[in-house]
Amino acid sequence: MSFKTPVSVLVVIHTPALGVLLLERASHPGFWQSVTGSLEVGERPLQAAAREVAEETGIACSTADLRDWRLSNRFEIFPQWRARYAEGVTHNAEHVYSLCVPEQPITVAPDEHRAWRWLPWRDAAAACFSWTNRDAILMLGLAPGRPARP
């Protein structure tokens, strides 16, 4: 059996006016989130971020389109998802990115997500089940010029 790597990305996709895209998890209705995903073997976080955006939304972007926040969150993996990881793995390191695009229709990966919606940043933050996702959206809304691009 192949286990997930406990290193992931979070990509907050937003419009210039700070509308934020949220996706509803297929396996957990009511759990809304930004684009997330674990790194594949040999993959770097920035590469994973671009891949996950394309897989989960149908939005094609290059690594140059993504803003690296130079922020990493460490959190405990929810018990319902621990079986995806090797025995004894309880925490994940999450690298945060953002992508600014015009509001547009999204093509979700039906095995991962069941719905999508664009919300004003405050509403999007309030709708997220993940504290790291909520905090990233709040950071985006409170300081849209930051984090600075490297």
Backbone torsions as a table, in degrees:
resi	resn	phi	psi	omega
1	MET	NA	139.0	178.8
2	SER	-97.3	129.2	-179.0
3	PHE	-101.9	154.8	176.3
4	LYS	-71.8	147.8	174.2
5	THR	-79.4	135.1	-179.5
6	PRO	-82.3	42.4	174.8
7	VAL	-133.5	128.1	-174.4
8	SER	-140.0	177.8	176.2
9	VAL	-124.9	152.4	171.7
10	LEU	-126.5	124.3	179.3
11	VAL	-120.6	113.3	176.4
12	VAL	-87.3	110.7	178.4
13	ILE	-93.9	127.3	-175.6
14	HIS	-144.5	162.8	176.2
15	THR	-92.9	168.3	175.2
16	PRO	-57.8	-29.8	179.6
17	ALA	-87.4	7.7	177.9
18	LEU	69.9	33.4	162.8
19	GLY	-76.3	136.3	-175.2
20	VAL	-116.4	134.8	177.7
21	LEU	-82.7	129.9	173.1
22	LEU	-123.5	147.7	179.7
23	LEU	-120.4	139.4	177.9
24	GLU	-96.6	127.3	-178.4
25	ARG	-64.4	134.1	179.8
26	ALA	-66.6	-40.2	-176.0
27	SER	-82.1	-10.9	-180.0
28	HIS	-139.7	76.8	179.1
29	PRO	-52.3	138.1	-177.8
30	GLY	93.7	-10.6	176.8
31	PHE	-93.0	105.8	-178.7
32	TRP	-102.5	141.9	-176.6
33	GLN	-156.7	167.2	169.2
34	SER	-81.1	-176.4	176.2
35	VAL	-66.9	131.4	176.9
36	THR	-140.5	162.1	174.8
37	GLY	173.8	152.3	178.9
38	SER	-82.5	152.6	176.5
39	LEU	-71.2	144.5	172.6
40	GLU	-89.2	164.1	-178.5
41	VAL	-55.8	127.8	177.9
42	GLY	80.8	-0.5	-176.4
43	GLU	-91.0	144.8	175.5
44	ARG	-94.2	155.0	-177.1
45	PRO	-54.7	-42.7	-179.4
46	LEU	-62.6	-40.1	176.7
47	GLN	-63.9	-42.4	179.3
48	ALA	-62.5	-39.5	179.9
49	ALA	-60.8	-47.3	179.3
50	ALA	-64.1	-41.4	179.2
51	ARG	-63.6	-46.0	-178.3
52	GLU	-64.6	-39.6	177.2
53	VAL	-57.9	-48.1	-179.4
54	ALA	-64.1	-45.4	-177.4
55	GLU	-65.5	-40.9	-172.1
56	GLU	-90.4	-18.8	-175.5
57	THR	-128.0	-18.5	-173.6
58	GLY	81.4	1.0	177.8
59	ILE	-82.1	121.2	177.4
60	ALA	-85.7	125.5	176.8
61	CYS	-142.0	156.5	175.1
62	SER	-99.9	167.5	176.9
63	THR	-61.6	-28.6	178.9
64	ALA	-68.8	-22.5	179.4
65	ASP	-76.9	-19.6	-175.5
66	LEU	-87.5	142.4	175.2
67	ARG	-98.9	119.6	177.8
68	ASP	-83.8	117.4	-178.4
69	TRP	-79.1	-9.5	-176.4
70	ARG	53.8	42.6	-179.0
71	LEU	-131.1	133.1	177.0
72	SER	-128.6	131.4	177.4
73	ASN	-106.8	143.5	173.5
74	ARG	-116.6	126.1	-178.7
75	PHE	-142.1	159.2	177.0
76	GLU	-77.0	133.6	179.0
77	ILE	-72.3	131.2	179.1
78	PHE	-57.0	139.4	-178.0
79	PRO	-53.4	-35.8	-177.9
80	GLN	-67.7	-13.8	179.6
81	TRP	-111.0	0.4	-176.0
82	ARG	-67.1	-26.2	-179.7
83	ALA	-64.1	-17.8	178.8
84	ARG	-75.5	-14.0	-175.4
85	TYR	-110.7	161.6	178.1
86	ALA	-60.1	154.5	-179.9
87	GLU	-56.1	135.5	178.4
88	GLY	90.2	-11.6	178.5
89	VAL	-79.4	121.6	-177.3
90	THR	-123.5	-15.5	-176.4
91	HIS	-127.9	155.9	-178.6
92	ASN	-128.3	146.2	172.6
93	ALA	-105.5	124.5	-174.6
94	GLU	-117.6	124.8	178.4
95	HIS	-97.1	133.1	-171.8
96	VAL	-103.4	135.0	178.6
97	TYR	-137.0	166.2	171.1
98	SER	-138.9	161.0	179.9
99	LEU	-142.4	122.9	178.9
100	CYS	-99.0	122.7	-179.2
101	VAL	-141.7	161.9	171.6
102	PRO	-68.9	152.2	175.6
103	GLU	-61.4	135.2	-173.9
104	GLN	-156.1	161.4	173.6
105	PRO	-66.0	150.7	-176.3
106	ILE	-119.1	146.1	173.3
107	THR	-110.2	103.5	-177.8
108	VAL	-80.6	154.8	171.4
109	ALA	-81.9	108.4	-170.7
110	PRO	-61.3	-23.4	177.2
111	ASP	-75.7	-16.7	-178.9
112	GLU	-108.8	-38.0	-175.0
113	HIS	-135.6	150.0	-177.7
114	ARG	-111.2	-17.1	-178.7
115	ALA	-157.7	166.5	176.5
116	TRP	-145.1	158.2	176.0
117	ARG	-161.5	149.4	173.4
118	TRP	-99.5	129.3	179.9
119	LEU	-131.4	152.4	170.5
120	PRO	-57.6	148.7	-170.4
121	TRP	-55.0	-39.8	-179.9
122	ARG	-64.8	-42.8	178.8
123	ASP	-66.2	-39.3	178.3
124	ALA	-63.7	-44.4	179.0
125	ALA	-59.7	-43.1	-178.8
126	ALA	-67.2	-26.4	-177.2
127	ALA	-83.6	-16.4	-175.9
128	CYS	-73.0	139.0	176.3
129	PHE	-84.1	-20.4	-176.7
130	SER	-95.3	130.1	179.0
131	TRP	-65.8	-33.5	-179.8
132	THR	-68.3	-38.1	178.4
133	ASN	-67.6	-46.0	177.6
134	ARG	-56.8	-48.7	-177.6
135	ASP	-64.0	-37.7	178.8
136	ALA	-64.5	-42.1	179.1
137	ILE	-66.0	-40.0	176.9
138	LEU	-62.6	-41.2	177.1
139	MET	-61.6	-42.5	178.6
140	LEU	-60.2	-46.6	-177.0
141	GLY	-71.3	-32.7	-176.9
142	LEU	-83.8	-22.2	-179.4
143	ALA	-145.4	70.7	-173.5
144	PRO	-60.4	-20.5	177.8
145	GLY	-82.2	-7.8	-178.7
146	ARG	-120.5	161.6	-4.3
147	PRO	-72.0	149.3	-175.9
148	ALA	-67.5	147.7	176.8
149	ARG	-73.8	137.5	-178.8
150	PRO	-63.7	NA	NA
